[in-house]
């Protein structure tokens, strides 16, 4: 037989091996989806009879799905680890029994220190003709419970009911049959159809498709992204198209400030010490417009990272307006703690300032227009610190240069899991402090 004919004869065999994954015929086929923002690469070990050996799923990068590993049907201890550290240092482990020829996808999720795993059963039977079978997994516990809508594109959510309601972090909503077609996929906070976290204008569900939608973390901690994984298929990632932006006004002597980004209004005729609410703004390079006391200020465009939260800090004087873009972290604090940072918008003072909570330093030597201590490395913003939650907290802001107390509150409520920004406006003679609960 010629080499060409031998190659043609072998092709179907090779294709079958690729499609079935590694291992022997009859092996279970197991793969890993690394949906974790906190772990850059993961390994999975399958230990039988007390020996873990080498990882059968190796170096699976964040945001990717591995190929299938063929695992002989038997009982195992399954270890999930950071790449290269070995099964003895597992992030999580579980006892599993794999059956003949079954297929399963593990979904790893969570920030550093809060690792979790869910499973997708890839042996779902096909739905009836004309329908797709869809499930939702919430792999972003920081986002809280979420509602998921699949609607005719453009239909207001006020006229719709969620297809999946109150999907908690680390949980699956299970499979639901949905007519095939093209939908708009939107995700909101549970029971709050105006709290939009994600919007995909078109998602096509094919006839008898079996699809898992995995909700994942976006950089700011509040908006979300989505991964779509068909049964036995390839991964598609949908990144949030928006960022969230709010304006904070620290211009001294200003009677009104109006600011917009990407055509989205942030504040209108806002006085000094005003803090706007977060607004959804398209990600990417966006035009910024700013007027102070009716006079336009020249402000450069700003590039917004998809899924990130920002504070657009406007300060200085009406004759010399300045601005800073602060990246915000609205990832909830750990249970029993609050997350706090200091933002210096004291345009009437050139001194840096410091913050303490319950007499413990939180941020020291923060210059005007910043939330970072002087000398902090670039890229470390936001400078959030976790403190013990309390209903009788003592929050104190001082002038770093003179040690003058600028703000003091002895009955501050810092709720468990909440996120706060301590804004300071005004001058050393007339300081104005605002403790903003950001989440």
Phi and psi in degrees as a GROMACS rama.xvg file:
@    title "Ramachandran Plot"
@    xaxis  label "Phi"
@    yaxis  label "Psi"
@TYPE xy
-68.9863  160.987  UNK-2
-62.5815  -34.6104  UNK-3
-64.0902  -43.0072  UNK-4
-68.5233  -39.4383  UNK-5
-61.4816  -41.5855  UNK-6
-61.32  -41.3812  UNK-7
-65.596  -38.1895  UNK-8
-68.4539  -34.1835  UNK-9
-78.9786  -23.0562  UNK-10
-53.9703  -48.3088  UNK-11
-61.4759  -35.2923  UNK-12
-65.7294  -45.6276  UNK-13
-63.3406  -40.7631  UNK-14
-62.4983  -41.4362  UNK-15
-62.0611  -39.8872  UNK-16
-64.4014  -41.8405  UNK-17
-62.326  -45.5586  UNK-18
-68.9633  -31.7371  UNK-19
-86.5419  -8.66325  UNK-20
85.2796  -174.672  UNK-21
-82.2412  159.441  UNK-22
107.99  -173.003  UNK-23
-89.2374  160.411  UNK-24
-59.4821  132.469  UNK-25
96.2494  -12.7834  UNK-26
-65.6304  150.006  UNK-27
-67.4436  146.506  UNK-28
-112.897  113.285  UNK-29
-122.573  135.808  UNK-30
-136.572  169.169  UNK-31
-126.013  130.369  UNK-32
-103.995  116.485  UNK-33
-90.4853  93.7366  UNK-34
-98.5776  17.299  UNK-35
-89.4776  131.29  UNK-36
-82.3327  -16.137  UNK-37
-95.9686  -7.73009  UNK-38
-130.886  110.373  UNK-39
-64.8629  -32.6467  UNK-40
-154.323  143.912  UNK-41
-130.022  151.724  UNK-42
-119.576  155.036  UNK-43
-131.452  128.082  UNK-44
-109.708  142.448  UNK-45
-117.12  104.617  UNK-46
-96.4408  125.005  UNK-47
-125.675  134.075  UNK-48
59.0439  36.278  UNK-49
81.0691  8.7526  UNK-50
-125.402  117.769  UNK-51
-82.7687  -34.6867  UNK-52
65.3424  -135.635  UNK-53
-104.213  157.718  UNK-54
-69.3364  131.62  UNK-55
-78.8684  -25.3768  UNK-56
-117.128  118.503  UNK-57
-127.799  132.542  UNK-58
56.174  52.818  UNK-59
-87.4321  111.502  UNK-60
-71.8738  151.026  UNK-61
-56.5191  133.292  UNK-62
85.8316  9.66759  UNK-63
-131.364  163.81  UNK-64
-117.831  139.49  UNK-65
-78.3611  171.071  UNK-66
-73.5433  175.529  UNK-67
-81.9453  141.625  UNK-68
-106.356  132.693  UNK-69
-80.8796  119.738  UNK-70
-119.426  123.868  UNK-71
-60.7031  137.273  UNK-72
-58.2414  121.735  UNK-73
179.073  179.83  UNK-74
-93.4234  138.02  UNK-75
-138.404  158.436  UNK-76
-100.946  123.886  UNK-77
-103.381  124.799  UNK-78
-111.495  130.331  UNK-79
-107.848  123.543  UNK-80
-134.856  158.125  UNK-81
-62.4735  149.668  UNK-82
-60.2554  128.098  UNK-83
86.3296  1.09757  UNK-84
-95.3913  -14.0799  UNK-85
91.0263  154.735  UNK-86
-64.0937  -25.4882  UNK-87
-65.6835  -17.7609  UNK-88
-114.358  43.8224  UNK-89
-67.839  143.611  UNK-90
-75.9804  -31.333  UNK-91
-160.721  151.888  UNK-92
-144.699  157.893  UNK-93
-155.686  156.011  UNK-94
-93.5718  129.612  UNK-95
-135.695  148.441  UNK-96
-121.297  120.709  UNK-97
-99.8354  135.966  UNK-98
-99.5637  170.997  UNK-99
-61.2582  122.228  UNK-100
65.4243  11.8007  UNK-101
-70.2752  158.654  UNK-102
-125.496  137.862  UNK-103
-148.887  141.329  UNK-104
-117.478  124.746  UNK-105
-86.603  139.086  UNK-106
-115.332  108.613  UNK-107
-91.2922  139.366  UNK-108
-150.15  170.273  UNK-109
112.213  155.385  UNK-110
-75.6927  169.168  UNK-111
-57.0424  125.816  UNK-112
92.5975  -5.10976  UNK-113
-138.063  57.1306  UNK-114
-77.5485  141.802  UNK-115
-146.691  164.325  UNK-116
-137.779  133.907  UNK-117
-118.409  169.493  UNK-118
-125.444  145.176  UNK-119
-113.322  120.357  UNK-120
-81.1094  113.479  UNK-121
-96.4882  35.7161  UNK-122
-123.492  29.3751  UNK-123
-69.8335  135.834  UNK-124
-72.7655  152.192  UNK-125
-65.0501  141.017  UNK-126
-70.9571  174.43  UNK-127
-61.5173  155.97  UNK-128
-57.0888  139.757  UNK-129
88.0037  0.292188  UNK-130
-127.232  155.733  UNK-131
-113.162  156.128  UNK-132
-112.055  119.713  UNK-133
-126.229  136.767  UNK-134
-124.255  159.784  UNK-135
-125.441  130.814  UNK-136
-117.785  129.748  UNK-137
-94.9024  97.3451  UNK-138
-96.0213  23.7334  UNK-139
-132.395  78.3187  UNK-140
-57.6545  -28.4235  UNK-141
-62.8201  -25.0943  UNK-142
-76.1464  -14.804  UNK-143
78.7184  -170.165  UNK-144
-73.7094  141.493  UNK-145
-131.862  148.425  UNK-146
-102.546  143.399  UNK-147
-123.681  126.731  UNK-148
-115.357  134.85  UNK-149
-120.965  105.183  UNK-150
-124.852  166.122  UNK-151
-56.7696  131.865  UNK-152
-52.3369  132.576  UNK-153
89.8575  -8.64163  UNK-154
-70.536  128.506  UNK-155
-60.8738  141.439  UNK-156
-65.799  -21.5424  UNK-157
-64.7933  -17.8568  UNK-158
-105.23  16.1334  UNK-159
-133.515  159.122  UNK-160
-115.888  145.141  UNK-161
-66.1272  142.533  UNK-162
-75.0482  -28.8652  UNK-163
-133.905  122.338  UNK-164
-109.928  137.736  UNK-165
49.0346  53.9192  UNK-166
-78.5041  110.956  UNK-167
-76.8897  156.417  UNK-168
-59.0434  134.175  UNK-169
78.8641  12.1168  UNK-170
-124.295  158.006  UNK-171
-110.071  140.891  UNK-172
-84.2368  -4.88578  UNK-173
78.0593  171.621  UNK-174
-85.2909  144.808  UNK-175
-136.961  139.903  UNK-176
-83.4898  128.23  UNK-177
-131.319  133.472  UNK-178
-54.6811  140.137  UNK-179
-60.3405  151.938  UNK-180
150.272  -172.297  UNK-181
-105.965  130.465  UNK-182
-129.405  160.281  UNK-183
-97.5932  125.859  UNK-184
-98.5466  119.165  UNK-185
-130.379  145.534  UNK-186
-126.595  132.152  UNK-187
-130.693  167.575  UNK-188
-61.0682  147.308  UNK-189
-57.6756  125.693  UNK-190
73.6531  9.60809  UNK-191
-131.624  88.1299  UNK-192
-73.0111  -6.6868  UNK-193
-93.958  -6.77587  UNK-194
-93.0151  73.8029  UNK-195
-78.1431  124.563  UNK-196
-107.772  -20.429  UNK-197
-162.028  141.57  UNK-198
-145.083  113.318  UNK-199
-110.74  112.563  UNK-200
-58.8608  -36.5273  UNK-201
-139.808  130.263  UNK-202
-137.011  120.123  UNK-203
-95.9736  126.822  UNK-204
-103.403  118.668  UNK-205
-83.8347  161.599  UNK-206
-58.5404  122.916  UNK-207
62.6167  20.8426  UNK-208
-70.1353  146.537  UNK-209
-119.296  115.213  UNK-210
-133.359  133.872  UNK-211
-105.983  127.374  UNK-212
-104.397  120.402  UNK-213
-110.689  118.703  UNK-214
-83.9004  127.388  UNK-215
-127.907  167.97  UNK-216
-76.3622  140.909  UNK-217
-103.604  163.798  UNK-218
-58.8277  -35.5276  UNK-219
-78.263  -12.9658  UNK-220
91.0969  -5.7401  UNK-221
-116.452  -52.2615  UNK-222
-70.2752  166.192  UNK-223
-133.028  162.798  UNK-224
-113.357  173.903  UNK-225
-138.062  137.8  UNK-226
-111.354  141.28  UNK-227
-117.004  124.053  UNK-228
-129.46  103.328  UNK-229
-67.0685  151.405  UNK-230
-57.1748  123.921  UNK-231
64.1242  14.2013  UNK-232
-110.834  -166.701  UNK-233
-95.9389  155.612  UNK-234
-84.8618  137.911  UNK-235
-123.813  131.836  UNK-236
-109.732  131.288  UNK-237
-112.608  109.277  UNK-238
-85.0532  140.494  UNK-239
-53.5267  136.124  UNK-240
-83.2985  -7.57026  UNK-241
-121.331  164.224  UNK-242
-120.287  171.544  UNK-243
-117.279  135.43  UNK-244
-134.379  138.949  UNK-245
-129.885  157.135  UNK-246
-108.609  143.94  UNK-247
-127.95  130.722  UNK-248
-109.562  112.72  UNK-249
-119.185  20.3867  UNK-250
-70.7032  123.083  UNK-251
-74.1071  137.959  UNK-252
72.4851  10.1484  UNK-253
-86.5993  134.241  UNK-254
-90.1139  -28.212  UNK-255
-158.976  144.96  UNK-256
-133.376  133.887  UNK-257
-121.36  131.972  UNK-258
-138.659  141.845  UNK-259
-143.057  149.843  UNK-260
-133.351  128.4  UNK-261
56.9773  31.1285  UNK-262
80.9302  -0.212348  UNK-263
-99.0834  122.446  UNK-264
-72.8326  131.842  UNK-265
-100.762  -48.2018  UNK-266
-144.721  151.391  UNK-267
-129.536  125.043  UNK-268
48.762  43.6803  UNK-269
-81.9939  139.28  UNK-270
-80.7432  172.28  UNK-271
-58.8971  148.12  UNK-272
72.9307  14.4184  UNK-273
-85.6889  142.274  UNK-274
-125.975  116.782  UNK-275
-78.1097  169.136  UNK-276
-86.973  158.205  UNK-277
-65.5364  138.041  UNK-278
-124.826  143.163  UNK-279
-74.2732  129.545  UNK-280
-133.022  136.036  UNK-281
-56.1083  137.049  UNK-282
-68.5296  164.063  UNK-283
103.926  -167.839  UNK-284
-77.3138  118.881  UNK-285
-126.92  143.019  UNK-286
-72.8163  142.318  UNK-287
-118.156  128.698  UNK-288
-118.769  141.345  UNK-289
-148.817  129.409  UNK-290
-126.264  140.105  UNK-291
-125.826  119.972  UNK-292
52.2386  36.4729  UNK-293
86.8888  -8.30731  UNK-294
-99.7272  132.937  UNK-295
-72.2065  137.681  UNK-296
-108.978  139.058  UNK-297
-77.417  118.483  UNK-298
-131.192  130.44  UNK-299
-71.4556  161.369  UNK-300
-60.1851  159.945  UNK-301
-129.596  133.831  UNK-302
-91.2969  120.617  UNK-303
-103.437  129.036  UNK-304
-77.2799  133.623  UNK-305
-57.6839  130.979  UNK-306
82.186  -2.15188  UNK-307
-89.4254  148.832  UNK-308
-99.5249  144.691  UNK-309
-136.392  149.933  UNK-310
-110.738  120.28  UNK-311
-91.0202  101.407  UNK-312
-94.2305  119.165  UNK-313
-109.665  124.965  UNK-314
-147.993  -169.842  UNK-315
94.8866  -147.418  UNK-316
-123.172  163.748  UNK-317
-57.2994  -30.5979  UNK-318
-82.6428  -17.9858  UNK-319
-143.794  77.6599  UNK-320
-78.6306  137.642  UNK-321
-126.556  161.175  UNK-322
-146.654  152.259  UNK-323
-134.631  146.106  UNK-324
-108.458  115.786  UNK-325
-107.467  125.817  UNK-326
-76.4684  129.237  UNK-327
-103.207  141.877  UNK-328
-108.593  111.724  UNK-329
-107.974  31.0368  UNK-330
-71.9588  126.712  UNK-331
-57.7751  147.387  UNK-332
-70.0828  163.88  UNK-333
-63.362  155.632  UNK-334
-58.0201  131.934  UNK-335
88.9717  -1.40441  UNK-336
-129.364  161.851  UNK-337
-122.532  150.579  UNK-338
-104.286  125.688  UNK-339
-133.879  142.623  UNK-340
-141.874  167.635  UNK-341
-116.956  132.343  UNK-342
-121.142  122.396  UNK-343
-94.9581  106.404  UNK-344
-121.604  30.6645  UNK-345
-83.2741  80.7117  UNK-346
-64.318  -23.5982  UNK-347
-83.9122  6.87841  UNK-348
-140.283  140.252  UNK-349
-95.2313  1.07101  UNK-350
-84.9981  147.477  UNK-351
-71.4382  162.801  UNK-352
-131.496  165.404  UNK-353
-135.721  154.063  UNK-354
-126.823  135.669  UNK-355
-128.822  149.33  UNK-356
-126.447  123.034  UNK-357
52.814  40.5631  UNK-358
69.6561  12.1874  UNK-359
-108.435  132.342  UNK-360
-64.3672  134.498  UNK-361
-110.095  -44.2606  UNK-362
-146.035  135.401  UNK-363
-128.687  136.152  UNK-364
62.7346  52.3358  UNK-365
-93.0856  117.063  UNK-366
-76.6924  167.631  UNK-367
-57.9982  136.2  UNK-368
81.6638  15.5805  UNK-369
-138.459  164.446  UNK-370
-119.858  12.2867  UNK-371
-111.506  139.231  UNK-372
-58.3324  147.301  UNK-373
-56.1538  132.276  UNK-374
88.4219  -3.41192  UNK-375
-65.0477  146.153  UNK-376
-65.099  142.965  UNK-377
-59.4726  140.809  UNK-378
91.0085  0.451992  UNK-379
-90.0731  -6.28004  UNK-380
-68.1145  142.516  UNK-381
-81.3589  153.578  UNK-382
-99.6632  71.2957  UNK-383
-87.5101  141.181  UNK-384
-125.67  136.322  UNK-385
-90.2392  129.122  UNK-386
-124.625  160.558  UNK-387
-66.3208  129.802  UNK-388
-63.7293  146.72  UNK-389
-158.271  158.401  UNK-390
-105.536  -2.29264  UNK-391
-133.617  46.5153  UNK-392
-76.6625  148.611  UNK-393
-103.973  114.415  UNK-394
-113.101  124.191  UNK-395
-132.752  132.553  UNK-396
-117.397  132.264  UNK-397
-126.84  156.142  UNK-398
-73.9417  120.828  UNK-399
-64.3505  -32.3928  UNK-400
-78.6227  -42.7935  UNK-401
-106.253  -11.1126  UNK-402
68.9441  10.1724  UNK-403
-64.9449  135.305  UNK-404
-76.1406  123.027  UNK-405
-101.551  -27.9871  UNK-406
-154.513  138.447  UNK-407
-149.595  129.739  UNK-408
-134.949  126.11  UNK-409
-103.874  -0.48075  UNK-410
-128.827  35.9699  UNK-411
-71.2453  137.673  UNK-412
-98.7895  118.699  UNK-413
-118.803  99.32  UNK-414
-76.121  152.686  UNK-415
-61.6477  127.293  UNK-416
82.8249  -8.02945  UNK-417
-80.8288  162.227  UNK-418
-122.504  132.556  UNK-419
-131.134  148.025  UNK-420
-119.575  128.753  UNK-421
-94.7877  101.6  UNK-422
-88.0806  136.224  UNK-423
-120.541  124.437  UNK-424
-119.657  175.575  UNK-425
84.88  -145.019  UNK-426
-134.534  176.502  UNK-427
-65.5129  -27.3923  UNK-428
-82.4725  -30.8933  UNK-429
-134.262  68.6936  UNK-430
-74.2939  148.356  UNK-431
-130.461  120.909  UNK-432
-111.116  136.949  UNK-433
-131.771  115.457  UNK-434
-90.6164  103.79  UNK-435
-95.6881  125.632  UNK-436
-84.7317  107.581  UNK-437
-82.8153  -26.8291  UNK-438
